[in-house]
Amino acid sequence: MGIVVNQSIKNTLITFIGFGIGATNSLFMYTHFLGDDYYGLTAFLLSTANILMPLMAFGIQNTLIRFYSEHKTEDEKSRFLNLMLVLPLTIVIPLLIILSLAYPQVAGLISKENAIIYDYVWIIPTIALFMGYFEIFYAWVKVHLKSVFGNFIKEVLLRVFISFFLLAVFWGWITKVQFVYSLVVIYFLMMSLMGWVAFKVRKPQFHLKFPKEKKEIITYSAFILFSSGIAVLLLDIDKFMIGQYIPIKEAAYYSVAIFIALTISVPMRAMHQITHPITTDLMSNNKHAELNDLYKKTAITLQVIGGFILIGILTNINQVYALLPEKYSSGIVVVFFIAFSKFFDLMLGNNN
């Protein structure tokens, strides 16, 4: 548990710092600098991109963690990693071609309730692609048990860039429309930086040699595509549905409530960065006793830490909403429901 404890502590600190910056963004900058409509639009675009992300990544981020430890020689690892980089393109390229040819129809359908969405629909698959390859590169370093810097990029640096562009709106350097476009630049930078870090950890050997068991890997990836896709869908379908059925500004009110409630999942997110590849390795080697021990320790730790955070949220929720415009207070009930559901997640320990 030494490496788990060490990197979990670092990841937890980084994630809390990121949530602190995110709190400033979500509870103050978005609400006061961007306004309800463009805040809701931003939440809609990013949530929809997150729904599309598993398709763009083809489940590779999970497949990489699942199979990497089974490849023992350097040649086997090189073949496997090459396949991981190329496989998503078999879906990405045809999908982007179809979306570009049918853009008016797709954009018209998605923006039927909120016309403001129409001009920004192209941003959704673009950011989804960058998100997908970010996760692949992140998994690339996690299998080498080096999750801290990737977590810093994902949790802190991303929010710092968003803060900068929100301040740019406030200072009049860019417009609200330009801020929405800047999201593409931000996520491209995050993907590029994560790719650079991944290749520093292990430089790929580009060739057309793939692992012998590629059929098993592709089958597993396809299964993960559906399972992880459904999991992400359940997390983000709510903001997408808001954009389809009611005014987009309601997504802004809902996003604030969700952000507050998700604070309880910070320790779990931080711990999972390092425990997932360790869990995969234990399962691959049939070390069930060690796996059982890992689950118990993570469950107990997360329940204690998460319990304190839950109490903090429930006892201070009115004070938090007092800092926001009054129209956001309708989300208090949402905070309670989501917070309790996330605490149940924590009770399951190293299992999502």
C-alpha positions in Angstrom: 0.0 0.0 0.0 3.1 2.3 0.2 2.9 3.6 -3.4 -0.9 3.8 -3.1 -0.8 5.9 0.0 2.1 8.1 -1.3 0.5 8.9 -4.7 -3.1 9.0 -3.3 -2.0 11.7 -0.8 -0.4 13.7 -3.6 -3.3 13.2 -5.9 -5.8 14.1 -3.2 -3.9 17.4 -2.5 -3.7 18.2 -6.2 -7.4 17.3 -6.7 -8.5 19.5 -3.8 -6.4 22.4 -5.2 -8.1 21.8 -8.5 -11.5 21.8 -6.9 -10.6 25.0 -5.1 -9.8 26.7 -8.4 -12.9 25.0 -9.9 -15.0 26.4 -7.1 -13.8 29.9 -7.9 -14.6 29.3 -11.6 -18.0 27.7 -11.0 -19.3 29.7 -8.1 -18.0 33.1 -9.0 -16.3 33.6 -12.4 -18.8 31.7 -14.5 -21.8 33.1 -12.7 -20.7 36.7 -12.8 -18.4 37.0 -15.9 -20.1 34.7 -18.4 -23.8 35.0 -17.6 -26.4 32.3 -17.4 -26.8 31.6 -21.1 -23.1 31.2 -22.0 -22.4 29.4 -18.7 -25.2 27.0 -19.6 -23.9 26.7 -23.1 -20.4 25.9 -21.9 -21.7 23.2 -19.5 -23.8 21.7 -22.3 -20.9 21.6 -24.8 -18.4 20.0 -22.3 -20.9 17.5 -21.0 -21.9 16.4 -24.5 -18.2 16.1 -25.4 -17.7 14.0 -22.3 -20.5 11.7 -23.5 -18.9 11.4 -26.9 -15.4 10.9 -25.5 -15.5 7.1 -24.8 -16.5 6.6 -28.5 -13.5 8.7 -29.6 -11.2 6.8 -27.4 -12.7 3.4 -28.3 -12.3 2.4 -24.6 -8.5 2.3 -25.0 -7.8 4.1 -21.7 -9.3 1.1 -19.9 -7.9 -1.5 -22.3 -4.3 -0.1 -21.9 -4.5 -0.5 -18.1 -6.1 -4.0 -18.4 -3.6 -5.6 -20.8 -0.3 -3.7 -20.3 0.9 -5.8 -17.4 0.4 -9.0 -19.4 3.0 -8.0 -21.9 6.4 -9.0 -20.5 9.0 -8.2 -23.2 9.9 -4.8 -24.6 8.8 -5.9 -28.1 5.4 -7.1 -26.9 4.9 -3.8 -25.0 5.9 -1.8 -28.1 3.4 -3.7 -30.3 0.7 -3.3 -27.8 1.2 0.5 -27.3 1.2 1.0 -31.1 -2.2 -0.6 -31.3 -3.5 1.6 -28.5 -2.6 4.7 -30.5 -3.9 3.6 -33.8 -7.1 1.7 -32.8 -9.3 4.8 -31.9 -8.6 6.3 -35.4 -10.7 3.5 -36.9 -13.8 5.1 -35.3 -12.6 8.8 -35.2 -11.9 9.3 -38.9 -15.2 7.9 -40.2 -17.2 9.6 -37.5 -15.7 13.0 -38.2 -16.3 12.6 -41.9 -20.0 11.7 -41.3 -20.5 14.6 -38.9 -18.9 17.1 -41.3 -21.1 16.0 -44.2 -24.3 16.0 -42.1 -23.5 19.0 -39.9 -26.6 21.1 -40.7 -28.9 18.2 -39.9 -27.1 17.2 -36.7 -26.6 20.8 -35.5 -30.3 21.6 -36.3 -31.5 18.6 -34.3 -29.3 19.4 -31.2 -30.2 23.1 -31.2 -33.9 22.7 -31.7 -34.8 24.0 -28.3 -31.9 26.4 -27.9 -30.8 28.1 -31.1 -27.6 29.4 -29.4 -26.1 25.9 -29.6 -26.2 25.7 -33.5 -23.0 27.5 -34.3 -21.0 25.6 -31.6 -22.0 22.0 -32.3 -18.6 21.3 -34.1 -16.9 22.0 -30.8 -18.4 18.9 -29.3 -16.6 16.1 -31.3 -13.4 18.2 -31.5 -13.2 18.5 -27.7 -14.3 14.9 -27.3 -11.4 13.8 -29.5 -8.9 15.8 -27.4 -10.5 14.4 -24.2 -10.2 10.8 -25.6 -6.5 11.0 -26.4 -5.8 12.8 -23.2 -7.2 9.8 -21.3 -5.2 7.4 -23.5 -2.0 9.3 -22.7 -2.9 9.5 -19.1 -3.5 5.7 -18.9 -0.1 5.4 -20.7 1.6 6.9 -17.6 -0.7 5.3 -15.0 0.4 1.8 -16.1 3.9 2.9 -15.2 2.6 4.0 -11.7 3.2 7.7 -12.4 -0.1 9.3 -12.0 0.7 12.5 -10.1 1.7 14.9 -12.9 -1.1 13.7 -15.2 -3.6 14.4 -12.3 -2.1 17.9 -12.0 -2.7 18.6 -15.6 -6.3 17.3 -15.5 -7.3 18.8 -12.2 -5.3 22.0 -11.8 -3.8 23.2 -15.0 -7.0 22.8 -17.0 -8.9 24.9 -14.5 -6.1 27.5 -14.4 -6.4 28.0 -18.2 -10.2 28.3 -17.9 -9.7 30.9 -15.1 -7.4 32.9 -17.3 -9.8 33.0 -20.2 -12.7 33.9 -17.8 -10.6 36.8 -16.5 -9.9 37.7 -20.1 -13.7 38.0 -20.6 -13.9 40.2 -17.5 -11.1 42.4 -18.6 -12.6 42.8 -22.0 -9.7 41.1 -23.9 -12.1 38.5 -25.5 -15.8 38.2 -25.9 -18.1 35.5 -24.4 -18.3 33.9 -27.9 -14.5 33.8 -28.1 -14.3 32.2 -24.7 -16.5 29.3 -25.9 -14.1 28.9 -28.9 -11.1 29.1 -26.5 -12.3 25.8 -24.9 -11.0 24.0 -28.1 -7.6 25.5 -27.6 -7.5 24.7 -23.9 -8.3 21.0 -24.4 -5.9 20.7 -27.3 -3.1 22.1 -25.1 -4.0 19.6 -22.3 -3.9 16.7 -24.7 -0.6 17.8 -26.2 1.0 18.3 -22.8 -0.2 14.9 -21.6 1.1 13.2 -24.8 4.5 14.8 -24.3 4.6 13.5 -20.7 3.5 10.0 -21.8 6.2 9.8 -24.5 8.8 11.0 -21.9 7.8 8.1 -19.7 8.0 5.6 -22.5 8.8 6.6 -26.1 6.7 4.7 -28.6 8.3 2.8 -31.4 6.2 3.6 -34.4 5.7 0.6 -36.8 2.9 -1.5 -38.1 3.6 -4.5 -35.9 0.6 -5.3 -33.6 0.3 -7.8 -30.8 -0.7 -11.4 -31.6 -3.8 -11.2 -29.3 -5.2 -8.1 -31.0 -8.6 -9.8 -31.6 -9.0 -10.2 -27.8 -7.9 -6.6 -27.2 -10.3 -5.2 -29.8 -13.1 -7.3 -28.4 -12.4 -6.0 -24.9 -12.1 -2.4 -26.1 -15.5 -2.8 -27.8 -17.0 -4.1 -24.6 -15.4 -1.2 -22.6 -16.7 1.3 -25.2 -20.3 0.3 -24.3 -19.8 -0.1 -20.6 -17.7 3.0 -19.9 -19.9 4.9 -22.5 -23.0 4.1 -20.4 -21.2 5.1 -17.2 -20.2 8.5 -18.7 -23.7 8.8 -20.2 -25.3 8.5 -16.8 -23.0 11.2 -15.4 -23.5 13.8 -18.1 -26.8 13.0 -19.8 -28.6 15.3 -17.4 -26.9 18.5 -18.7 -27.4 17.3 -22.3 -31.1 16.8 -21.6 -31.4 20.2 -20.1 -30.2 21.7 -23.4 -32.7 19.6 -25.3 -35.9 20.4 -23.3 -35.6 23.6 -21.3 -33.8 27.0 -21.6 -30.0 26.6 -21.7 -29.5 28.9 -18.7 -31.0 26.2 -16.4 -27.8 24.1 -17.1 -25.9 26.9 -15.4 -28.0 26.6 -12.2 -27.7 22.8 -12.3 -23.9 22.8 -12.9 -23.3 24.8 -9.8 -25.3 22.3 -7.7 -23.5 19.3 -9.3 -20.1 20.9 -8.7 -20.8 21.4 -5.0 -22.0 17.8 -4.5 -19.0 16.3 -6.4 -16.6 17.7 -3.9 -17.3 14.5 -1.9 -15.8 12.4 -4.7 -12.4 14.2 -4.6 -10.7 11.5 -2.5 -12.1 8.7 -4.6 -11.0 10.3 -7.8 -7.5 10.8 -6.5 -7.1 7.3 -5.1 -8.5 5.6 -8.2 -5.7 7.2 -10.3 -3.2 4.8 -8.8 -5.3 1.9 -7.4 -6.9 1.1 -10.8 -3.7 -0.1 -12.5 -2.7 -1.9 -9.2 -6.1 -3.6 -9.1 -5.7 -4.8 -12.7 -2.2 -6.2 -12.0 -3.5 -8.1 -8.9 -6.4 -9.5 -10.9 -4.2 -10.6 -13.8 -1.9 -12.5 -11.4 -4.8 -14.0 -9.4 -3.6 -12.4 -6.1 -7.1 -12.4 -4.6 -6.0 -12.1 -1.0 -4.1 -8.9 -1.7 -7.0 -7.6 -3.8 -9.4 -8.2 -1.0 -7.1 -6.3 1.4 -6.8 -3.4 -1.1 -10.6 -3.2 -1.4 -11.1 -3.2 2.4 -8.5 -0.5 3.1 -9.7 1.8 0.3 -13.3 1.4 1.4 -12.6 2.3 5.0 -10.4 5.2 4.1 -12.8 6.7 1.6 -15.8 6.3 4.0 -14.0 8.2 6.8 -12.7 11.1 4.6 -15.9 11.2 2.5 -18.1 11.3 5.6 -16.4 14.4 6.9 -16.8 16.1 3.6 -20.5 15.1 3.4 -21.1 16.6 6.8 -19.3 19.8 5.8 -21.4 20.1 2.6 -24.7 19.5 4.4 -24.0 22.0 7.3 -22.7 24.8 5.1 -24.9 24.6 2.0 -27.0 27.6 2.8 -23.9 29.8 3.4 -22.4 28.7 0.1 -25.6 29.6 -1.8 -25.7 32.9 -0.1 -22.7 33.9 -2.1 -24.5 33.2 -5.4 -27.3 35.1 -7.2 -30.7 34.1 -5.7 -31.9 32.3 -8.8 -29.2 29.6 -8.3 -30.7 28.5 -4.9 -33.2 26.1 -6.6 -30.2 23.7 -6.9 -30.0 23.0 -3.1 -32.2 19.9 -3.4 -30.0 18.6 -6.2 -26.9 19.0 -4.0 -28.4 16.7 -1.3 -29.4 13.9 -3.8 -26.0 13.9 -5.6 -24.0 14.1 -2.4 -25.6 11.1 -0.9 -25.2 9.1 -4.1 -21.5 10.0 -4.2 -21.1 8.9 -0.6 -22.5 5.5 -1.5 -19.8 5.4 -4.2 -17.2 6.0 -1.6 -18.5 3.1 0.5 -17.6 0.7 -2.3 -14.0 1.6 -2.1 -11.8 0.7 -5.1 -14.8 0.0 -7.3 -16.7 2.3 -9.5 
